[in-house]
Amino acid sequence: MQGQPLKSNIAAFSADLDENVRTLQALFEGDNTFATRLVESRAAPHLRCAVFFFDGMVKNLAINQSVLRPIADWDGGAPVSAEVLAHRISQVNDSRVEPDPAKMLSSFLYGDTVIFTDGDPRPVVVNTKGFSLRSSGEPDNERVLQGPREGFTEGFMTNLSMIRRRLRTPHLKFTFQTLGSRTHTTVCLCYLDGVCKPSVVKEWEARLSSFTLDSVLDANYLSECVRDSRMSPFPTIGVTERPDVVAARLLEGQVALVVDGTPVVLTAPYI
């Protein structure tokens, strides 16, 4: 899951491992959560790697068992390319070569681990996200006597999975964008293809692209920007924290806007 990549002042990485280490350490200088781990294969001295991650955003056990240990135990021949590192050495199910520095940094800042191997300028991005989230409970302001007791959380992919679980159809579409020039917040436009009018989807995409914000920390940042009329006495944007409500509104032909970091989901057209 990635939207538009953030802008990077790194044009390209080097085939020299030590230079790449210096480049990233200089980029994140002063950030005490930035961690660098150098690891070499015991049986293949030609294999030298540098592993980068942010402490508190990753699963340490996954890095130790599925990244560091396979590299240290590797006894294959030389040279080791980024493809070999991603598809043969790494034991994480989501591991890919990412030659674009901007896309690599976007994934890295969202909790993925980055690996460089000596002799190849292309980084390997490994999904090791592990930041803590609160449990999914019923929203206090939308309690029901009979019905699901599940509510959205601050976890972006968790919220999308709650919607997907209720609408198990290939017609459910998720379209990602990145908003906020400083926060680079990922948002997702959800709709049912064949149920929602294409004109409604295009209108929402146009509205989301028509303004520029420095930061998007909550769905309310976007509500005032995309609503029909700020002076209307009637609500034009629906707000909910319940996945069953979002599923019902999608079945009615509405679109839903899910924002990373908030349990609030916007739906429209409300009336």
Secondary structure as UniProt FT lines:
FT   HELIX           17..27
FT   TURN            28..30
FT   TURN            32..33
FT   STRAND          34..40
FT   TURN            45..46
FT   STRAND          48..54
FT   TURN            55..56
FT   HELIX           60..63
FT   HELIX           64..68
FT   HELIX           69..73
FT   HELIX           82..84
FT   HELIX           85..89
FT   STRAND          95..97
FT   HELIX           101..108
FT   TURN            109..111
FT   STRAND          113..117
FT   TURN            118..119
FT   STRAND          124..126
FT   HELIX           140..142
FT   HELIX           156..166
FT   TURN            170..171
FT   STRAND          172..179
FT   TURN            181..183
FT   STRAND          185..193
FT   TURN            194..195
FT   HELIX           198..208
FT   HELIX           220..226
FT   TURN            230..231
FT   STRAND          238..240
FT   HELIX           243..251
FT   TURN            252..253
FT   STRAND          255..259
FT   TURN            260..261
FT   STRAND          265..268
//
